[in-house]
Amino acid sequence: MNKIVLGAVVFLAILLLFLGAIFLIAGGLENAGTGGVLVLLGGGLLYYVYRHDKIEAAKPTLVSQTFNVKMDGSGTMAERQLKCKSCGAPILDKDLKVIQGGVVMTCPYCGVVSALEEAPRW
């Protein structure tokens, strides 16, 4: 809702609470009934404005952000030949297989199967 409308509703609620209090103070059965109804209406309007603000505050807002990222390698890329961990024989591309997301190399000479591990860059 518009802030002006919410302000008018709050003003009306305070006015109803004030008039209800006057009727309650005046006494009498009819005045007490009228005052009670006015106080309930004013309180209901204030509760509505309170809940409306809480609901509006809880709604997600769309935030647009732009990131400029420049990626650089940590050093120069050098080609290395893979060697068997057991016998030291060279491993070719045809000896590499991807199994469940990991690279597995099989030595064509000794038959040892091992996982290819990436060395950290630090």
N, C-alpha and C positions, 0 to 999 in steps of 0.2 A: 504494500500500500504506500501511497505517497506520504511524505513526512507531514505535510500540511493537514491531510485528513486525519492522521494519527494524533496530531496536536489538537485538532478539533474534538476528536473522540475523548481524549484525556481531559480537555476542558469541560466537556459535557458530563463526564463521569464525576469530576470533582464537584461540579455544580449540583448534580443529583445527590451526591453524598452530603453536601452542605444542606440542601433542602430537606433531605431525609432526617438529618440530625435536628434541624429546627422542628420538624413535625414530631419527632420523638420527644424532644424537650417540652413541647407544648402540652403533651399529655392527652388523655382521653383515648377511648377505644378506636374511634375512626382515625384520629390523628396518628396513633401508634401503628395502625395497619398501613396507612399511607406512607408514613416514615420508613417502616420496614421494607416496603416494596421499593421505595426510592433508593434506600441504602443498598439493597440487593442489586438493583439495576446498575447503580454506580460502581459497585464492587465487581459486578460481572463485566462491565465495560473495561475497567482497569485490568482485570485478569485477561481479557481478550487481547488488549494491547501488549501486555507482558508476554503472553504466549506467542503472539505474532512476531515480536522481536526475537524471541528465542528460536523460533522456527526459521526465520530469515537468517539468523546468525549461523545456524547449523547447515544451511544449504551449501553445497560445494561451489566454489567459484573457479572459473577457467582462467588459468594463468599461462600466458604465452612467453616463452623464453627462447633466446637464441644463443647458442654456444659456438664459438669459433675455436676449433681444436687443431693444432698442428702436431702431426705425429712425426717423430724422428726416431731412427734406430739408435741403439746405444753404441754402435760401432759399425765397422765395415763387415759386410757379409762375405764370408770366404767359404768356398766349396770344400768339403771334407769327404773323404772316402770312408764308408762304413766298413768296419772290420768285425769279425766274429770275436766274441769275448773269450771263447774257449781256445780256438786254434790260431786266430789272427788272420784268417783268410778274408779276402775282400768280399763284401756283400753287394750284389747287384740289385737293380730296381725290381727285377722279376722275383727276387727272394723276399720281398716285403709284402705283407698282407695287413689289411685293416680288419681287426676282429673286435667287436663291441666297443668301437671308438678308440681303440689303442692300436699302435703300429707294432706288428710282430715280425721279427726277421728270423729266417731259417737259413742256417749255414749249409751251402751246397756240398761242402766237403765232409764235415764231421756230423751234420744233422742236428746240431744244438738249436733249440728254439728259445729265443729270448725277446723281451720287450724292448722297444726302442725308447730310450729315455732322453728327454731334452735337458741339456745342462742349463742351469740358471745363468742370467746375464750379468750378475754382479761380480 
